[in-house]
């Protein structure tokens, strides 16, 4: 398996501040575009960390070949 690139972003804001989230657009080397779905996790630091770890594990479950 070739090396991979994981694209992600994080930012912490006070709860209730976010009113809209849009997909991020990526420009690929072949000239095409791809989209990254943005996700929101809310709660205490411990709750967010737990949810993030579970989400990361679930993400890689989609790609058992890697």
N, CA, C and O atoms as a Tripos MOL2 file, in Angstrom:
@<TRIPOS>MOLECULE
protein
  264   263    66     0     0
PROTEIN
NO_CHARGES

@<TRIPOS>ATOM
      1 N           0.8490   -1.1790    0.0000 N.3       1 UNK1
      2 CA          0.0000    0.0000    0.0000 C.3       1 UNK1
      3 C           0.8920    1.2400    0.0000 C.2       1 UNK1
      4 O           1.8600    1.3260    0.7560 O.2       1 UNK1
      5 N           0.5580    2.1750   -0.8410 N.am      2 UNK2
      6 CA          1.2930    3.4410   -0.9290 C.3       2 UNK2
      7 C           1.0320    4.2970    0.3110 C.2       2 UNK2
      8 O           0.0630    4.0690    1.0350 O.2       2 UNK2
      9 N           1.8860    5.2640    0.5460 N.am      3 UNK3
     10 CA          1.6400    6.2190    1.6180 C.3       3 UNK3
     11 C           0.3670    6.9970    1.3090 C.2       3 UNK3
     12 O           0.0110    7.1760    0.1450 O.2       3 UNK3
     13 N          -0.3090    7.4540    2.3390 N.am      4 UNK4
     14 CA         -1.5850    8.1380    2.2120 C.3       4 UNK4
     15 C          -1.4960    9.5490    2.7740 C.2       4 UNK4
     16 O          -0.5400    9.8840    3.4740 O.2       4 UNK4
     17 N          -2.4850   10.3700    2.4690 N.am      5 UNK5
     18 CA         -2.6160   11.7080    3.0510 C.3       5 UNK5
     19 C          -3.9630   11.7880    3.7470 C.2       5 UNK5
     20 O          -4.9970   11.5540    3.1210 O.2       5 UNK5
     21 N          -3.9680   12.1150    5.0290 N.am      6 UNK6
     22 CA         -5.2050   12.3180    5.7810 C.3       6 UNK6
     23 C          -5.4250   13.8240    5.8860 C.2       6 UNK6
     24 O          -4.5680   14.5480    6.3920 O.2       6 UNK6
     25 N          -6.5700   14.2890    5.4080 N.am      7 UNK7
     26 CA         -6.9030   15.7140    5.4520 C.3       7 UNK7
     27 C          -7.9190   15.9300    6.5680 C.2       7 UNK7
     28 O          -8.9590   15.2710    6.5920 O.2       7 UNK7
     29 N          -7.6320   16.8350    7.4790 N.am      8 UNK8
     30 CA         -8.5760   17.1410    8.5450 C.3       8 UNK8
     31 C          -8.3090   18.5430    9.0760 C.2       8 UNK8
     32 O          -7.2650   19.1380    8.8100 O.2       8 UNK8
     33 N          -9.2620   19.0510    9.8200 N.am      9 UNK9
     34 CA         -9.1010   20.3500   10.4600 C.3       9 UNK9
     35 C          -9.8180   20.3520   11.7980 C.2       9 UNK9
     36 O         -10.7950   19.6280   11.9920 O.2       9 UNK9
     37 N          -9.3300   21.1630   12.7110 N.am     10 UNK10
     38 CA         -9.9650   21.2620   14.0260 C.3      10 UNK10
     39 C          -9.9560   22.7060   14.4910 C.2      10 UNK10
     40 O          -9.0180   23.4570   14.2250 O.2      10 UNK10
     41 N         -11.0030   23.0730   15.1790 N.am     11 UNK11
     42 CA        -11.0710   24.3870   15.8080 C.3      11 UNK11
     43 C         -12.0580   24.2930   16.9550 C.2      11 UNK11
     44 O         -13.1460   23.7380   16.7960 O.2      11 UNK11
     45 N         -11.6950   24.8240   18.0980 N.am     12 UNK12
     46 CA        -12.5950   24.8580   19.2510 C.3      12 UNK12
     47 C         -13.2550   26.2220   19.3410 C.2      12 UNK12
     48 O         -12.5830   27.2510   19.2730 O.2      12 UNK12
     49 N         -14.5610   26.2300   19.4940 N.am     13 UNK13
     50 CA        -15.3460   27.4520   19.6520 C.3      13 UNK13
     51 C         -16.3100   27.2590   20.8110 C.2      13 UNK13
     52 O         -16.6240   26.1210   21.1610 O.2      13 UNK13
     53 N         -16.7830   28.3360   21.4130 N.am     14 UNK14
     54 CA        -17.7800   28.1920   22.4650 C.3      14 UNK14
     55 C         -19.0410   27.5170   21.9050 C.2      14 UNK14
     56 O         -19.4480   27.7770   20.7730 O.2      14 UNK14
     57 N         -19.6380   26.6590   22.7070 N.am     15 UNK15
     58 CA        -20.8600   25.9730   22.2960 C.3      15 UNK15
     59 C         -21.9180   26.9950   21.8870 C.2      15 UNK15
     60 O         -22.1050   28.0120   22.5550 O.2      15 UNK15
     61 N         -22.6000   26.7130   20.7920 N.am     16 UNK16
     62 CA        -23.6560   27.5910   20.3150 C.3      16 UNK16
     63 C         -23.1960   28.6440   19.3290 C.2      16 UNK16
     64 O         -24.0320   29.3480   18.7630 O.2      16 UNK16
     65 N         -21.8820   28.7810   19.0990 N.am     17 UNK17
     66 CA        -21.3550   29.8030   18.1940 C.3      17 UNK17
     67 C         -21.4840   29.4210   16.7270 C.2      17 UNK17
     68 O         -21.6120   30.2970   15.8710 O.2      17 UNK17
     69 N         -21.4530   28.1300   16.4250 N.am     18 UNK18
     70 CA        -21.4850   27.6790   15.0290 C.3      18 UNK18
     71 C         -22.9250   27.6700   14.5330 C.2      18 UNK18
     72 O         -23.7980   27.0500   15.1410 O.2      18 UNK18
     73 N         -23.1650   28.3620   13.4250 N.am     19 UNK19
     74 CA        -24.5150   28.3960   12.8620 C.3      19 UNK19
     75 C         -24.6000   27.6580   11.5290 C.2      19 UNK19
     76 O         -25.6960   27.3020   11.0940 O.2      19 UNK19
     77 N         -23.4660   27.4210   10.8740 N.am     20 UNK20
     78 CA        -23.4820   26.7250    9.5870 C.3      20 UNK20
     79 C         -22.1080   26.1180    9.3300 C.2      20 UNK20
     80 O         -21.0810   26.7090    9.6630 O.2      20 UNK20
     81 N         -22.1070   24.9350    8.7360 N.am     21 UNK21
     82 CA        -20.8660   24.2650    8.3640 C.3      21 UNK21
     83 C         -21.0060   23.8040    6.9200 C.2      21 UNK21
     84 O         -22.0260   23.2270    6.5430 O.2      21 UNK21
     85 N         -19.9810   24.0570    6.1140 N.am     22 UNK22
     86 CA        -19.9720   23.6180    4.7250 C.3      22 UNK22
     87 C         -18.8200   22.6500    4.5040 C.2      22 UNK22
     88 O         -17.8280   22.6680    5.2330 O.2      22 UNK22
     89 N         -18.9660   21.7990    3.4810 N.am     23 UNK23
     90 CA        -17.8790   20.9010    3.1140 C.3      23 UNK23
     91 C         -16.6670   21.7210    2.6840 C.2      23 UNK23
     92 O         -16.8050   22.8150    2.1370 O.2      23 UNK23
     93 N         -15.4950   21.1840    2.9350 N.am     24 UNK24
     94 CA        -14.2600   21.7890    2.4340 C.3      24 UNK24
     95 C         -13.9800   21.2150    1.0450 C.2      24 UNK24
     96 O         -14.2070   20.0300    0.8030 O.2      24 UNK24
     97 N         -13.4930   22.0450    0.1480 N.am     25 UNK25
     98 CA        -13.1720   21.6110   -1.2130 C.3      25 UNK25
     99 C         -11.6680   21.4490   -1.3560 C.2      25 UNK25
    100 O         -10.8980   22.3310   -0.9760 O.2      25 UNK25
    101 N         -11.2600   20.3200   -1.9050 N.am     26 UNK26
    102 CA         -9.8520   20.0360   -2.1590 C.3      26 UNK26
    103 C          -9.6020   20.0660   -3.6560 C.2      26 UNK26
    104 O         -10.4270   19.5840   -4.4310 O.2      26 UNK26
    105 N          -8.4870   20.6200   -4.0660 N.am     27 UNK27
    106 CA         -8.0500   20.5810   -5.4600 C.3      27 UNK27
    107 C          -7.0210   19.4630   -5.5780 C.2      27 UNK27
    108 O          -6.0210   19.4550   -4.8590 O.2      27 UNK27
    109 N          -7.2650   18.5250   -6.4790 N.am     28 UNK28
    110 CA         -6.3840   17.3750   -6.6340 C.3      28 UNK28
    111 C          -5.3810   17.5990   -7.7620 C.2      28 UNK28
    112 O          -5.6060   18.4150   -8.6560 O.2      28 UNK28
    113 N          -4.2770   16.8650   -7.7060 N.am     29 UNK29
    114 CA         -3.2110   17.0050   -8.6890 C.3      29 UNK29
    115 C          -3.6900   16.7200  -10.1060 C.2      29 UNK29
    116 O          -3.1310   17.2520  -11.0650 O.2      29 UNK29
    117 N          -4.7200   15.8830  -10.2520 N.am     30 UNK30
    118 CA         -5.2250   15.5450  -11.5840 C.3      30 UNK30
    119 C          -6.2120   16.5780  -12.1260 C.2      30 UNK30
    120 O          -6.7890   16.3880  -13.1970 O.2      30 UNK30
    121 N          -6.4090   17.6870  -11.3760 N.am     31 UNK31
    122 CA         -7.3070   18.7450  -11.8100 C.3      31 UNK31
    123 C          -8.7260   18.6210  -11.2960 C.2      31 UNK31
    124 O          -9.5150   19.5560  -11.4290 O.2      31 UNK31
    125 N          -9.0620   17.4810  -10.7110 N.am     32 UNK32
    126 CA        -10.3980   17.2890  -10.1630 C.3      32 UNK32
    127 C         -10.5090   17.9370   -8.7820 C.2      32 UNK32
    128 O          -9.5160   18.3460   -8.1810 O.2      32 UNK32
    129 N         -11.7380   18.0150   -8.3060 N.am     33 UNK33
    130 CA        -11.9990   18.4720   -6.9400 C.3      33 UNK33
    131 C         -12.5810   17.3240   -6.1350 C.2      33 UNK33
    132 O         -13.2370   16.4370   -6.6790 O.2      33 UNK33
    133 N         -12.3360   17.3500   -4.8560 N.am     34 UNK34
    134 CA        -12.9280   16.3980   -3.9140 C.3      34 UNK34
    135 C         -13.4640   17.2130   -2.7480 C.2      34 UNK34
    136 O         -13.0690   18.3620   -2.5480 O.2      34 UNK34
    137 N         -14.3580   16.6180   -1.9860 N.am     35 UNK35
    138 CA        -14.9680   17.3250   -0.8590 C.3      35 UNK35
    139 C         -14.7450   16.5490    0.4390 C.2      35 UNK35
    140 O         -14.7650   15.3190    0.4570 O.2      35 UNK35
    141 N         -14.5380   17.2830    1.5050 N.am     36 UNK36
    142 CA        -14.3730   16.7060    2.8320 C.3      36 UNK36
    143 C         -15.5590   17.1440    3.6770 C.2      36 UNK36
    144 O         -15.8150   18.3380    3.8350 O.2      36 UNK36
    145 N         -16.2750   16.1760    4.2140 N.am     37 UNK37
    146 CA        -17.3980   16.4760    5.0830 C.3      37 UNK37
    147 C         -16.8790   16.9250    6.4460 C.2      37 UNK37
    148 O         -16.0110   16.2750    7.0300 O.2      37 UNK37
    149 N         -17.4020   18.0170    6.9390 N.am     38 UNK38
    150 CA        -16.9990   18.5290    8.2370 C.3      38 UNK38
    151 C         -17.8980   17.8940    9.3100 C.2      38 UNK38
    152 O         -19.0720   17.6210    9.0600 O.2      38 UNK38
    153 N         -17.3460   17.6680   10.4840 N.am     39 UNK39
    154 CA        -18.0780   17.0510   11.5830 C.3      39 UNK39
    155 C         -18.0070   17.9490   12.8130 C.2      39 UNK39
    156 O         -17.0590   18.7160   12.9780 O.2      39 UNK39
    157 N         -19.0010   17.8480   13.6610 N.am     40 UNK40
    158 CA        -19.0590   18.6490   14.8860 C.3      40 UNK40
    159 C         -19.1550   17.7140   16.0830 C.2      40 UNK40
    160 O         -19.9750   16.7950   16.0970 O.2      40 UNK40
    161 N         -18.3230   17.9480   17.0750 N.am     41 UNK41
    162 CA        -18.3750   17.2340   18.3490 C.3      41 UNK41
    163 C         -18.5360   18.2770   19.4390 C.2      41 UNK41
    164 O         -17.8100   19.2720   19.4580 O.2      41 UNK41
    165 N         -19.4720   18.0640   20.3420 N.am     42 UNK42
    166 CA        -19.7040   19.0240   21.4280 C.3      42 UNK42
    167 C         -19.6730   18.3110   22.7700 C.2      42 UNK42
    168 O         -19.9700   17.1200   22.8640 O.2      42 UNK42
    169 N         -19.3150   19.0420   23.7870 N.am     43 UNK43
    170 CA        -19.2830   18.5090   25.1370 C.3      43 UNK43
    171 C         -18.0590   19.0210   25.8670 C.2      43 UNK43
    172 O         -17.4230   19.9890   25.4510 O.2      43 UNK43
    173 N         -17.7430   18.3570   26.9570 N.am     44 UNK44
    174 CA        -16.5410   18.7050   27.7190 C.3      44 UNK44
    175 C         -15.3180   18.2210   26.9540 C.2      44 UNK44
    176 O         -15.4380   17.4890   25.9720 O.2      44 UNK44
    177 N         -14.1510   18.6330   27.4070 N.am     45 UNK45
    178 CA        -12.9180   18.1800   26.7590 C.3      45 UNK45
    179 C         -12.8630   16.6540   26.7190 C.2      45 UNK45
    180 O         -12.5450   16.0690   25.6830 O.2      45 UNK45
    181 N         -13.1680   16.0170   27.8330 N.am     46 UNK46
    182 CA        -13.1150   14.5620   27.9150 C.3      46 UNK46
    183 C         -14.1190   13.9210   26.9500 C.2      46 UNK46
    184 O         -13.8020   12.9300   26.2930 O.2      46 UNK46
    185 N         -15.3280   14.4860   26.8650 N.am     47 UNK47
    186 CA        -16.3410   13.9470   25.9600 C.3      47 UNK47
    187 C         -15.9130   14.0930   24.5020 C.2      47 UNK47
    188 O         -16.0840   13.1750   23.7000 O.2      47 UNK47
    189 N         -15.3560   15.2550   24.1660 N.am     48 UNK48
    190 CA        -14.9010   15.4880   22.7930 C.3      48 UNK48
    191 C         -13.7580   14.5310   22.4440 C.2      48 UNK48
    192 O         -13.7470   13.9540   21.3570 O.2      48 UNK48
    193 N         -12.8040   14.3590   23.3490 N.am     49 UNK49
    194 CA        -11.6880   13.4490   23.0940 C.3      49 UNK49
    195 C         -12.1860   12.0200   22.8800 C.2      49 UNK49
    196 O         -11.7100   11.3290   21.9790 O.2      49 UNK49
    197 N         -13.1290   11.5770   23.6920 N.am     50 UNK50
    198 CA        -13.6850   10.2320   23.5600 C.3      50 UNK50
    199 C         -14.3960   10.0720   22.2290 C.2      50 UNK50
    200 O         -14.2030    9.0710   21.5400 O.2      50 UNK50
    201 N         -15.2250   11.0550   21.8570 N.am     51 UNK51
    202 CA        -15.9460   10.9990   20.5910 C.3      51 UNK51
    203 C         -14.9770   11.0220   19.4080 C.2      51 UNK51
    204 O         -15.1730   10.3060   18.4260 O.2      51 UNK51
    205 N         -13.9380   11.8440   19.5040 N.am     52 UNK52
    206 CA        -12.9680   11.9450   18.4190 C.3      52 UNK52
    207 C         -12.2340   10.6200   18.2180 C.2      52 UNK52
    208 O         -12.0490   10.1840   17.0820 O.2      52 UNK52
    209 N         -11.8200    9.9820   19.2980 N.am     53 UNK53
    210 CA        -11.1410    8.6810   19.1910 C.3      53 UNK53
    211 C         -12.0600    7.6310   18.5860 C.2      53 UNK53
    212 O         -11.6220    6.8250   17.7650 O.2      53 UNK53
    213 N         -13.3340    7.6310   18.9850 N.am     54 UNK54
    214 CA        -14.2910    6.6770   18.4230 C.3      54 UNK54
    215 C         -14.5110    6.9480   16.9390 C.2      54 UNK54
    216 O         -14.5980    6.0140   16.1420 O.2      54 UNK54
    217 N         -14.6010    8.2150   16.5690 N.am     55 UNK55
    218 CA        -14.7940    8.5700   15.1660 C.3      55 UNK55
    219 C         -13.5950    8.1600   14.3280 C.2      55 UNK55
    220 O         -13.7600    7.6710   13.2100 O.2      55 UNK55
    221 N         -12.3990    8.3500   14.8490 N.am     56 UNK56
    222 CA        -11.1940    7.9680   14.1270 C.3      56 UNK56
    223 C         -11.1440    6.4580   13.9140 C.2      56 UNK56
    224 O         -10.8270    5.9910   12.8200 O.2      56 UNK56
    225 N         -11.4560    5.7000   14.9560 N.am     57 UNK57
    226 CA        -11.5020    4.2420   14.8190 C.3      57 UNK57
    227 C         -12.5390    3.8270   13.7770 C.2      57 UNK57
    228 O         -12.2730    2.9570   12.9480 O.2      57 UNK57
    229 N         -13.7120    4.4420   13.8190 N.am     58 UNK58
    230 CA        -14.7800    4.1140   12.8690 C.3      58 UNK58
    231 C         -14.3760    4.4800   11.4470 C.2      58 UNK58
    232 O         -14.6930    3.7500   10.5080 O.2      58 UNK58
    233 N         -13.6790    5.6010   11.2760 N.am     59 UNK59
    234 CA        -13.2220    6.0210    9.9560 C.3      59 UNK59
    235 C         -12.3500    4.9380    9.3280 C.2      59 UNK59
    236 O         -12.5590    4.5700    8.1720 O.2      59 UNK59
    237 N         -11.3860    4.4320   10.0670 N.am     60 UNK60
    238 CA        -10.4820    3.4250    9.5220 C.3      60 UNK60
    239 C         -11.1760    2.0870    9.3200 C.2      60 UNK60
    240 O         -10.7000    1.2670    8.5350 O.2      60 UNK60
    241 N         -12.2890    1.8410   10.0060 N.am     61 UNK61
    242 CA        -13.0740    0.6250    9.7630 C.3      61 UNK61
    243 C         -13.6520    0.6180    8.3510 C.2      61 UNK61
    244 O         -13.9230   -0.4520    7.8050 O.2      61 UNK61
    245 N         -13.8450    1.7980    7.7490 N.am     62 UNK62
    246 CA        -14.3390    1.8950    6.3770 C.3      62 UNK62
    247 C         -13.2880    1.4340    5.3690 C.2      62 UNK62
    248 O         -13.6220    1.0940    4.2340 O.2      62 UNK62
    249 N         -12.0370    1.4220    5.7760 N.am     63 UNK63
    250 CA        -10.9330    1.0900    4.8850 C.3      63 UNK63
    251 C         -10.1110   -0.0870    5.4530 C.2      63 UNK63
    252 O          -8.9540    0.0930    5.8320 O.2      63 UNK63
    253 N         -10.7020   -1.2680    5.5100 N.am     64 UNK64
    254 CA         -9.9840   -2.4000    6.1240 C.3      64 UNK64
    255 C          -8.7180   -2.7990    5.3710 C.2      64 UNK64
    256 O          -7.8530   -3.4790    5.9250 O.2      64 UNK64
    257 N          -8.6050   -2.3790    4.1110 N.am     65 UNK65
    258 CA         -7.4290   -2.7530    3.3200 C.3      65 UNK65
    259 C          -6.1760   -1.9830    3.7030 C.2      65 UNK65
    260 O          -5.0800   -2.3440    3.2760 O.2      65 UNK65
    261 N          -6.3180   -0.9190    4.5090 N.am     66 UNK66
    262 CA         -5.1180   -0.1660    4.8760 C.3      66 UNK66
    263 C          -4.7130   -0.5500    6.2510 C.2      66 UNK66
    264 O          -3.7210   -0.0360    6.7680 O.2      66 UNK66
@<TRIPOS>BOND
     1     1     2 1
     2     2     3 1
     3     3     4 2
     4     3     5 am
     5     5     6 1
     6     6     7 1
     7     7     8 2
     8     7     9 am
     9     9    10 1
    10    10    11 1
    11    11    12 2
    12    11    13 am
    13    13    14 1
    14    14    15 1
    15    15    16 2
    16    15    17 am
    17    17    18 1
    18    18    19 1
    19    19    20 2
    20    19    21 am
    21    21    22 1
    22    22    23 1
    23    23    24 2
    24    23    25 am
    25    25    26 1
    26    26    27 1
    27    27    28 2
    28    27    29 am
    29    29    30 1
    30    30    31 1
    31    31    32 2
    32    31    33 am
    33    33    34 1
    34    34    35 1
    35    35    36 2
    36    35    37 am
    37    37    38 1
    38    38    39 1
    39    39    40 2
    40    39    41 am
    41    41    42 1
    42    42    43 1
    43    43    44 2
    44    43    45 am
    45    45    46 1
    46    46    47 1
    47    47    48 2
    48    47    49 am
    49    49    50 1
    50    50    51 1
    51    51    52 2
    52    51    53 am
    53    53    54 1
    54    54    55 1
    55    55    56 2
    56    55    57 am
    57    57    58 1
    58    58    59 1
    59    59    60 2
    60    59    61 am
    61    61    62 1
    62    62    63 1
    63    63    64 2
    64    63    65 am
    65    65    66 1
    66    66    67 1
    67    67    68 2
    68    67    69 am
    69    69    70 1
    70    70    71 1
    71    71    72 2
    72    71    73 am
    73    73    74 1
    74    74    75 1
    75    75    76 2
    76    75    77 am
    77    77    78 1
    78    78    79 1
    79    79    80 2
    80    79    81 am
    81    81    82 1
    82    82    83 1
    83    83    84 2
    84    83    85 am
    85    85    86 1
    86    86    87 1
    87    87    88 2
    88    87    89 am
    89    89    90 1
    90    90    91 1
    91    91    92 2
    92    91    93 am
    93    93    94 1
    94    94    95 1
    95    95    96 2
    96    95    97 am
    97    97    98 1
    98    98    99 1
    99    99   100 2
   100    99   101 am
   101   101   102 1
   102   102   103 1
   103   103   104 2
   104   103   105 am
   105   105   106 1
   106   106   107 1
   107   107   108 2
   108   107   109 am
   109   109   110 1
   110   110   111 1
   111   111   112 2
   112   111   113 am
   113   113   114 1
   114   114   115 1
   115   115   116 2
   116   115   117 am
   117   117   118 1
   118   118   119 1
   119   119   120 2
   120   119   121 am
   121   121   122 1
   122   122   123 1
   123   123   124 2
   124   123   125 am
   125   125   126 1
   126   126   127 1
   127   127   128 2
   128   127   129 am
   129   129   130 1
   130   130   131 1
   131   131   132 2
   132   131   133 am
   133   133   134 1
   134   134   135 1
   135   135   136 2
   136   135   137 am
   137   137   138 1
   138   138   139 1
   139   139   140 2
   140   139   141 am
   141   141   142 1
   142   142   143 1
   143   143   144 2
   144   143   145 am
   145   145   146 1
   146   146   147 1
   147   147   148 2
   148   147   149 am
   149   149   150 1
   150   150   151 1
   151   151   152 2
   152   151   153 am
   153   153   154 1
   154   154   155 1
   155   155   156 2
   156   155   157 am
   157   157   158 1
   158   158   159 1
   159   159   160 2
   160   159   161 am
   161   161   162 1
   162   162   163 1
   163   163   164 2
   164   163   165 am
   165   165   166 1
   166   166   167 1
   167   167   168 2
   168   167   169 am
   169   169   170 1
   170   170   171 1
   171   171   172 2
   172   171   173 am
   173   173   174 1
   174   174   175 1
   175   175   176 2
   176   175   177 am
   177   177   178 1
   178   178   179 1
   179   179   180 2
   180   179   181 am
   181   181   182 1
   182   182   183 1
   183   183   184 2
   184   183   185 am
   185   185   186 1
   186   186   187 1
   187   187   188 2
   188   187   189 am
   189   189   190 1
   190   190   191 1
   191   191   192 2
   192   191   193 am
   193   193   194 1
   194   194   195 1
   195   195   196 2
   196   195   197 am
   197   197   198 1
   198   198   199 1
   199   199   200 2
   200   199   201 am
   201   201   202 1
   202   202   203 1
   203   203   204 2
   204   203   205 am
   205   205   206 1
   206   206   207 1
   207   207   208 2
   208   207   209 am
   209   209   210 1
   210   210   211 1
   211   211   212 2
   212   211   213 am
   213   213   214 1
   214   214   215 1
   215   215   216 2
   216   215   217 am
   217   217   218 1
   218   218   219 1
   219   219   220 2
   220   219   221 am
   221   221   222 1
   222   222   223 1
   223   223   224 2
   224   223   225 am
   225   225   226 1
   226   226   227 1
   227   227   228 2
   228   227   229 am
   229   229   230 1
   230   230   231 1
   231   231   232 2
   232   231   233 am
   233   233   234 1
   234   234   235 1
   235   235   236 2
   236   235   237 am
   237   237   238 1
   238   238   239 1
   239   239   240 2
   240   239   241 am
   241   241   242 1
   242   242   243 1
   243   243   244 2
   244   243   245 am
   245   245   246 1
   246   246   247 1
   247   247   248 2
   248   247   249 am
   249   249   250 1
   250   250   251 1
   251   251   252 2
   252   251   253 am
   253   253   254 1
   254   254   255 1
   255   255   256 2
   256   255   257 am
   257   257   258 1
   258   258   259 1
   259   259   260 2
   260   259   261 am
   261   261   262 1
   262   262   263 1
   263   263   264 2
@<TRIPOS>SUBSTRUCTURE
     1 UNK1         2 RESIDUE 1 A UNK
     2 UNK2         6 RESIDUE 1 A UNK
     3 UNK3        10 RESIDUE 1 A UNK
     4 UNK4        14 RESIDUE 1 A UNK
     5 UNK5        18 RESIDUE 1 A UNK
     6 UNK6        22 RESIDUE 1 A UNK
     7 UNK7        26 RESIDUE 1 A UNK
     8 UNK8        30 RESIDUE 1 A UNK
     9 UNK9        34 RESIDUE 1 A UNK
    10 UNK10       38 RESIDUE 1 A UNK
    11 UNK11       42 RESIDUE 1 A UNK
    12 UNK12       46 RESIDUE 1 A UNK
    13 UNK13       50 RESIDUE 1 A UNK
    14 UNK14       54 RESIDUE 1 A UNK
    15 UNK15       58 RESIDUE 1 A UNK
    16 UNK16       62 RESIDUE 1 A UNK
    17 UNK17       66 RESIDUE 1 A UNK
    18 UNK18       70 RESIDUE 1 A UNK
    19 UNK19       74 RESIDUE 1 A UNK
    20 UNK20       78 RESIDUE 1 A UNK
    21 UNK21       82 RESIDUE 1 A UNK
    22 UNK22       86 RESIDUE 1 A UNK
    23 UNK23       90 RESIDUE 1 A UNK
    24 UNK24       94 RESIDUE 1 A UNK
    25 UNK25       98 RESIDUE 1 A UNK
    26 UNK26      102 RESIDUE 1 A UNK
    27 UNK27      106 RESIDUE 1 A UNK
    28 UNK28      110 RESIDUE 1 A UNK
    29 UNK29      114 RESIDUE 1 A UNK
    30 UNK30      118 RESIDUE 1 A UNK
    31 UNK31      122 RESIDUE 1 A UNK
    32 UNK32      126 RESIDUE 1 A UNK
    33 UNK33      130 RESIDUE 1 A UNK
    34 UNK34      134 RESIDUE 1 A UNK
    35 UNK35      138 RESIDUE 1 A UNK
    36 UNK36      142 RESIDUE 1 A UNK
    37 UNK37      146 RESIDUE 1 A UNK
    38 UNK38      150 RESIDUE 1 A UNK
    39 UNK39      154 RESIDUE 1 A UNK
    40 UNK40      158 RESIDUE 1 A UNK
    41 UNK41      162 RESIDUE 1 A UNK
    42 UNK42      166 RESIDUE 1 A UNK
    43 UNK43      170 RESIDUE 1 A UNK
    44 UNK44      174 RESIDUE 1 A UNK
    45 UNK45      178 RESIDUE 1 A UNK
    46 UNK46      182 RESIDUE 1 A UNK
    47 UNK47      186 RESIDUE 1 A UNK
    48 UNK48      190 RESIDUE 1 A UNK
    49 UNK49      194 RESIDUE 1 A UNK
    50 UNK50      198 RESIDUE 1 A UNK
    51 UNK51      202 RESIDUE 1 A UNK
    52 UNK52      206 RESIDUE 1 A UNK
    53 UNK53      210 RESIDUE 1 A UNK
    54 UNK54      214 RESIDUE 1 A UNK
    55 UNK55      218 RESIDUE 1 A UNK
    56 UNK56      222 RESIDUE 1 A UNK
    57 UNK57      226 RESIDUE 1 A UNK
    58 UNK58      230 RESIDUE 1 A UNK
    59 UNK59      234 RESIDUE 1 A UNK
    60 UNK60      238 RESIDUE 1 A UNK
    61 UNK61      242 RESIDUE 1 A UNK
    62 UNK62      246 RESIDUE 1 A UNK
    63 UNK63      250 RESIDUE 1 A UNK
    64 UNK64      254 RESIDUE 1 A UNK
    65 UNK65      258 RESIDUE 1 A UNK
    66 UNK66      262 RESIDUE 1 A UNK
